[in-house]
Amino acid sequence: MKVLLSAYACAPDRGSEPAVGWNWMRQMARFHEVWVLTRAKNRGVIGEFTKKTQLPNVHWEYVDLPAPLGRLKRGEIGLHVYYYLWQLSAFRRARELHKAIHFDVTHHVTFGRYWAPSPIALLSAPFIFGPVGGGDTAPPAFWLTYGFRGIAIDAARSLGRVVASFDPLLRLTLTRSAAAIAATEQTAKRMRRLGAKHVLVHPQFGMSHGEMERLGSMPRGDGQVVRLIGIGRLVHWKGFQLTIRAFAELRRSGVECELWIVNDGPEKDRLVRLARKLGVEKHVVFWGNLPTLDEAQRKLAESDILVHPALHEAFGNVCLEAMTLGKPVVCLDLGGPAIQVTAETGFKIAPRRVGRTVTELARALRELVENDELRARMGRAATVRVQEEFDWDRKGLWMNGLYHQVADRSSQPSDQPSDAR
């Protein structure tokens, strides 16, 4: 089939949103001829990649806004405005392409927020929206752990979703979707309220065979001390403040271990002060923003347990990376991490009162730190789960089955698209 893929963020050898766009492009090009709408900013890195590796069946369409508008991206609200304007600009190119090519399916994959509309839904071809997230919200009690800046940002995010719900273009995006794919059930509920008729739940991200092999070959730690690790941008909703509080509680109970925190962000100084206040600063290492994703993953390989109590996250790629490496994961029973982690591969803590949640995080960590056999067993189960449930090739088969369903207008999407090839 001829497919138009809208992927604002799409780049090789990156994490997060660009990896989502890139991997869905790779998968769909296995089966179909794909035209990719993406930012002109991505042209250089994509060009370097395609010099070394051919991408058959892929055509690139680069779109960007005038350079002065790039200043909008400095803030969360400005970024959303920039993205909205980019989508309108990309739609003009999409309409021209559709007149010439007559796409069989159109598909929006990034931005991965349900409340950011995709005008390509207005084209006459069947439209797939997602997987997208953005519907998860931190329990109100945990806002008190944020600090003023974090509260302001999450309040603006919540307000933005309310304002977006009145956008007729968003409602058209959802009502015209032959299939709307949510990354979590919380997002699915919001999409249904806005008029999406055929909503499926499927994780945004996966792991390729090559990534599994590369991570599996990384050297492990020396085993002299059990090492906890948290990886992610140091922002309020990632829950690093909960990690440090649970770690301090663990240390006070007499458990010997250390904590590594990898990456940087606006919460760095606040987290350093918290570690100092709780008396664990000598046992917490802030590695900062490492130059490459590979280096961050090597730190993960050298650790024993991933602690990832994110308060609202559509997926959480680092959980999948840790599980691939055979590390148990301790997270909250929220959002994307809760979909990845099971009772066999780690601990999911129900977010109730803040103090109780911290204590339960510390209790789970103590059980893992003190029980080598449990860590090993959960680690093995985690690796198997990634191979069986999050393999990109399997996800590609799933999406391809959905493509065939929506292209056949006589059928409606089901929760289990066939593995059509």
C-alpha positions in Angstrom: 0.0 0.0 0.0 0.9 3.7 -0.3 1.2 5.2 3.2 1.6 8.7 4.5 3.3 8.8 7.9 3.3 12.0 9.9 6.3 12.0 12.2 7.3 15.5 13.4 10.0 13.8 15.6 11.8 11.1 13.6 15.6 10.5 13.8 17.9 7.5 14.1 20.0 6.6 17.2 17.9 8.8 19.5 15.7 8.0 22.4 12.3 9.2 23.3 10.0 10.8 20.7 12.4 10.7 17.7 12.9 7.0 18.3 9.1 6.4 18.3 8.8 8.1 14.9 11.9 6.4 13.5 10.9 2.9 14.5 7.3 3.0 13.3 8.7 4.3 10.0 11.1 1.3 9.8 8.4 -1.1 10.6 5.8 0.1 8.1 8.4 0.3 5.3 8.8 -3.5 5.7 5.4 -3.9 4.2 4.5 -0.8 2.3 5.7 2.3 0.4 5.9 5.0 2.9 6.1 8.8 2.5 7.3 10.4 5.8 6.4 14.0 6.7 9.0 15.2 9.2 10.8 18.4 10.3 13.5 19.8 8.0 15.7 19.9 11.1 15.9 16.1 10.8 17.3 16.1 7.3 21.0 16.1 8.2 20.9 13.1 10.6 18.6 11.1 8.3 20.9 11.9 5.4 23.9 10.7 7.2 22.1 7.5 8.2 20.9 6.7 4.6 24.4 7.2 3.2 25.4 4.1 5.2 22.1 2.1 5.3 19.5 2.0 2.5 15.9 2.5 3.4 13.9 0.9 0.6 10.3 2.0 0.2 10.8 5.3 2.1 10.4 8.8 0.7 11.2 11.8 2.8 9.2 15.0 2.8 10.8 17.8 4.9 8.7 20.6 6.3 9.6 23.4 8.6 8.4 26.8 9.7 10.3 30.1 9.2 13.4 30.3 11.4 12.2 33.2 13.6 9.3 31.0 14.8 11.8 28.6 16.3 11.9 30.9 19.4 8.4 29.6 20.3 9.9 26.3 21.4 11.6 27.7 24.4 8.6 27.1 26.7 6.0 24.3 27.0 3.1 26.5 25.7 5.3 27.9 22.9 6.4 24.4 21.8 2.7 23.4 21.5 2.0 26.5 19.4 5.0 25.8 17.2 3.9 22.2 16.7 0.3 23.2 15.9 1.6 25.6 13.2 3.9 23.0 11.9 1.1 20.5 11.5 -0.9 23.1 9.5 2.1 23.7 7.2 2.7 19.9 6.9 -1.0 19.5 5.9 -0.5 21.7 2.9 2.2 19.4 1.6 0.2 16.3 2.6 -2.7 17.5 0.5 -0.5 18.0 -2.5 1.0 14.5 -2.1 -2.4 12.9 -1.7 -3.6 14.5 -5.0 -0.6 13.0 -6.8 -0.2 9.7 -5.0 -3.7 8.7 -3.6 -2.6 7.2 -0.3 -4.3 4.0 0.9 -3.6 4.8 4.6 -2.5 7.9 6.5 -0.9 7.5 10.0 0.1 10.0 12.7 2.8 8.8 15.1 4.5 11.9 16.5 3.9 14.3 18.5 2.7 11.5 20.8 0.0 13.6 22.6 -3.6 12.8 22.2 -4.5 16.5 22.6 -2.3 17.7 19.7 -4.4 17.4 16.5 -3.3 16.0 13.2 -4.9 17.7 10.1 -4.0 14.8 7.8 -7.1 13.2 9.3 -9.0 15.5 6.9 -7.6 13.7 3.8 -9.9 11.2 2.2 -7.7 8.1 3.0 -8.4 6.0 6.1 -6.5 7.6 9.1 -4.8 6.0 12.1 -3.9 8.2 15.1 -1.2 7.0 17.4 -0.1 5.3 19.6 -0.3 8.6 21.5 -0.2 9.4 25.2 -0.7 12.5 27.3 -3.8 11.4 29.2 -2.1 10.4 32.4 -2.2 12.7 35.4 -0.3 12.6 38.7 -2.5 12.0 41.7 -3.2 15.4 43.3 -1.5 14.5 46.6 1.9 14.2 44.7 1.7 17.7 43.4 2.9 18.8 46.8 6.3 17.1 46.1 6.9 19.2 43.0 7.8 22.6 44.2 6.3 25.8 42.8 7.7 25.4 39.3 6.5 21.8 38.9 3.0 22.7 40.2 2.8 25.6 37.7 3.9 23.4 34.8 1.4 20.6 35.6 -1.4 23.1 36.1 -0.6 24.6 32.7 -0.6 21.1 31.2 -4.0 20.3 32.7 -5.4 23.6 31.5 -3.9 23.0 28.0 -5.8 19.7 27.8 -9.0 21.4 28.8 -8.5 24.2 26.2 -7.5 21.6 23.5 -10.8 19.7 24.1 -12.7 22.7 22.6 -10.5 22.6 19.5 -12.7 21.5 16.5 -9.6 20.2 14.7 -8.8 17.9 17.6 -12.3 16.5 17.6 -12.2 16.0 13.9 -8.8 14.2 14.3 -10.4 11.8 16.7 -13.8 11.4 15.1 -12.4 10.8 11.7 -9.9 8.2 12.9 -10.5 4.7 11.6 -8.4 3.7 14.6 -7.2 5.8 17.5 -4.4 4.1 19.4 -3.8 5.1 23.0 -0.5 4.2 24.8 -2.4 3.8 28.1 -5.9 3.2 29.3 -6.1 6.7 30.9 -5.4 8.2 27.5 -7.9 5.9 25.8 -10.7 7.2 28.2 -10.0 10.8 27.2 -9.9 10.0 23.5 -13.3 8.3 23.8 -14.8 11.3 25.6 -13.7 13.5 22.7 -15.4 11.4 20.1 -13.0 8.6 19.0 -15.1 5.6 18.1 -12.6 2.9 17.6 -9.9 3.1 20.3 -7.2 0.5 20.9 -4.6 0.4 23.6 -1.1 -0.4 22.5 2.4 0.7 23.8 4.2 3.4 21.8 7.7 1.9 22.0 9.5 -1.4 21.5 13.0 -3.0 21.2 14.6 -4.2 18.1 16.7 -7.4 17.8 19.8 -5.4 17.2 19.2 -3.3 20.3 18.5 -6.4 22.4 21.8 -7.9 21.3 23.8 -4.6 21.8 22.4 -4.1 25.3 22.9 -7.8 26.2 26.6 -7.5 25.3 27.3 -4.6 27.6 29.6 -5.2 30.6 27.8 -5.5 34.0 28.8 -4.1 37.4 31.5 -5.6 39.6 28.9 -6.7 42.2 30.8 -5.2 45.2 27.8 -3.0 46.1 24.1 -3.1 45.0 23.5 -0.1 42.9 20.2 1.6 42.3 19.8 3.8 39.3 17.4 6.5 38.0 17.7 7.7 34.5 15.7 10.5 32.8 15.5 14.2 32.5 15.5 15.8 35.9 12.0 17.2 35.8 9.4 17.2 38.6 7.0 14.5 37.2 9.8 11.9 36.7 9.6 11.3 40.5 13.3 11.6 41.4 12.3 13.3 44.6 10.5 10.1 45.6 13.5 8.0 44.6 15.8 10.0 46.9 13.4 9.9 49.8 12.9 6.1 49.4 16.7 5.7 49.1 17.2 7.7 52.3 14.6 5.6 54.1 16.4 2.5 52.9 19.8 3.7 54.1 18.3 4.6 57.5 17.2 1.0 57.9 20.8 -0.1 57.7 20.8 -1.4 54.1 24.1 -0.8 52.3 23.6 0.4 48.7 24.2 3.4 46.5 22.1 5.5 44.1 23.1 6.8 40.7 21.1 9.5 38.9 21.8 10.0 35.2 20.9 13.1 33.2 20.3 16.7 33.9 17.4 19.1 34.1 15.7 22.0 36.0 15.2 20.0 39.2 18.9 19.1 39.6 19.7 21.7 42.3 16.5 20.9 44.2 17.4 17.2 44.2 20.9 17.8 45.3 19.6 19.8 48.2 17.1 17.1 49.1 19.9 14.4 49.2 21.9 16.7 51.4 19.0 17.4 53.7 18.3 13.7 54.1 21.9 12.9 54.8 22.6 10.6 51.8 24.5 13.0 49.6 27.7 10.8 50.0 25.8 7.8 48.6 24.1 9.5 45.7 26.1 10.1 42.4 24.7 12.7 40.0 26.3 11.8 36.7 24.7 14.7 34.7 23.8 14.6 31.0 26.1 12.0 29.4 27.2 12.7 25.8 25.4 9.7 24.2 22.5 7.4 24.8 25.0 4.5 24.7 26.9 5.9 27.7 23.7 6.3 29.7 22.8 2.7 28.9 26.2 1.5 30.0 25.6 3.1 33.4 22.3 1.2 33.5 24.1 -2.1 32.6 26.5 -1.4 35.5 23.6 -1.1 38.0 21.3 -3.6 39.6 17.9 -2.1 40.0 16.1 0.6 38.1 14.0 3.0 40.2 11.5 4.8 38.1 8.5 6.3 40.0 7.3 8.6 37.2 4.0 10.3 38.0 2.7 10.6 34.5 4.4 9.0 31.5 3.0 7.4 28.4 5.8 4.8 28.1 9.1 5.2 29.8 11.7 3.8 27.4 14.3 3.4 30.2 12.1 0.7 31.8 12.3 -1.4 28.6 16.0 -0.9 28.4 16.5 -2.0 32.0 14.3 -5.1 31.5 16.3 -5.9 28.3 19.4 -5.8 30.4 17.9 -8.1 33.0 17.3 -5.5 35.7 14.2 -5.6 37.9 12.2 -2.3 37.8 10.5 -0.5 40.7 7.9 1.9 39.5 4.5 3.3 40.4 1.3 1.6 39.2 0.7 4.4 36.7 0.9 5.0 33.0 3.3 3.3 30.6 5.8 1.8 33.2 2.8 0.0 34.8 2.1 -1.7 31.4 5.7 -2.9 31.0 6.4 -4.1 34.6 4.6 -7.2 36.0 4.8 -8.9 39.4 7.4 -11.3 37.8 9.7 -8.5 36.6 9.6 -5.9 39.4 7.4 -4.0 41.8 4.5 -1.6 41.0 3.6 0.6 43.9 0.1 2.0 44.2 0.4 5.8 44.5 -1.7 6.6 47.7 -0.4 9.1 50.3 3.1 10.4 49.6 4.6 9.1 52.8 3.1 5.7 52.4 4.2 5.4 48.8 7.8 6.4 49.7 7.8 3.7 52.5 6.5 1.1 50.0 9.1 2.0 47.5 11.8 1.6 50.2 10.3 -1.7 51.2 10.4 -3.1 47.6 13.9 -1.8 47.2 15.0 -3.5 50.4 13.6 -6.8 49.3 15.5 -6.6 46.0 18.8 -5.3 47.5 18.9 -8.1 50.2 17.8 -11.0 47.9 20.3 -11.7 45.1 18.2 -14.7 43.9 15.1 -12.5 43.6 16.9 -9.9 41.6 18.3 -12.5 39.2 14.9 -14.2 38.8 13.1 -11.0 38.1 15.8 -9.9 35.7 15.5 -13.1 33.7 11.7 -12.8 33.5 12.1 -9.1 32.5 14.3 -10.0 29.5 11.9 -12.7 28.4 9.0 -10.3 28.6 10.7 -7.8 26.4 11.4 -10.4 23.8 7.8 -11.7 23.8 5.8 -8.5 24.2 7.9 -5.6 23.0 9.8 -6.8 20.0 9.5 -4.1 17.3 9.1 -6.7 14.6 6.0 -8.1 16.4 4.7 -4.6 16.9 5.1 -4.0 13.2 3.1 -7.1 12.3 0.4 -5.8 14.7 0.3 -2.4 13.0 0.4 -3.9 9.6 -2.7 -6.0 10.4 -4.4 -2.8 11.5 -3.5 -1.1 8.2 -5.2 -3.9 6.3 -8.3 -3.6 8.4 -8.7 0.1 8.1 -7.9 0.0 4.3 -10.8 -2.4 4.0 -13.7 -0.1 4.6 -16.1 -3.0 5.1 -14.5 -3.9 8.4 -13.9 -2.1 11.7 -10.7 -2.4 13.8 -10.7 -5.0 16.5 -8.6 -5.2 19.6 -6.4 -7.9 18.0 -5.5 -6.8 14.4 -4.4 -9.8 12.3 -0.7 -10.3 11.4 -1.4 -9.5 7.8 1.8 -9.3 5.7 
